[in-house]
């Protein structure tokens, strides 16, 4: 019994360490939280979404980031339970459109391209073309329009209202719980500072990834040898 228990423990020890060392960027490391609190027709928000936020999708950085989008911003809830948006009714509508997109397509790879597309039209001062994003991305329009036109859209916006923290302006960018205030355009440097893992984040380090991989291979071989010795020792007792 002692031998089999020792073998199981050794196998678990090996798996855990190999996971930590070799596959941490995907399955083992804790991601850095990145939250964007915004409103759809805010010029600064659309600029950030179109020209800055896509940087985390380059070179695999997004694998280390937990991105959360909250379209509410400076919207106010009126006494009759309606919404008053900073940039008028069109903004309330598009906030709900984007809230519904986040809901019906929870996968980041589906909802972010749509929101980026909508905000691109806004950035270029032609937001009335937002519906073309459905065809461009081959997404089902009815899923979003049914949500916007029903109770679900309002429910989602109320949820986003509750999730939005006190803020001084929008876009309000928060990294690992820390508001960046006017330094929000430098959000990537804050992601790099907040990251506590061991696997280098692409874009945060200039070290040679091939050299790093070679070092990991050497460490992995050492650990494998150690565990094998432990198993042999257990078998001989």
Number of C-alpha atoms within 10 A of each C-alpha: 6 10 15 12 11 16 19 13 14 19 16 12 15 18 13 12 17 19 16 17 19 17 13 18 21 13 13 15 19 15 21 23 18 21 21 24 24 26 27 29 22 20 16 16 23 25 17 20 22 20 14 15 17 14 15 19 12 10 11 14 19 18 17 25 21 15 17 14 19 22 28 28 26 22 20 14 13 9 7 6 10 12 18 15 21 16 14 12 12 14 21 22 17 21 26 26 24 29 28 25 23 23 17 15 16 12 10 15 10 15 21 20 14 24 23 20 22 26 27 21 19 22 23 11 12 12 18 11 13 18 14 14 19 16 10 10 12 10 15 11 14 10 14 23 15 13 21 23 13 11 10 16 24 19 16 22 23 16 14 18 19 10 12 18 13 9 14 10 14 19 26 23 24 21 22 17 12 13 18 15 15 13 10 19 16 11 19 19 12 20 23 18 13 16 20 13 16 11 20 19 20 18 15 15 10 9 10 8 13 9 10 12 14 11 11 15 15 11 16 17 11 11 16 19 11 13 17 15 13 14 18 12 12 15 13 7 7
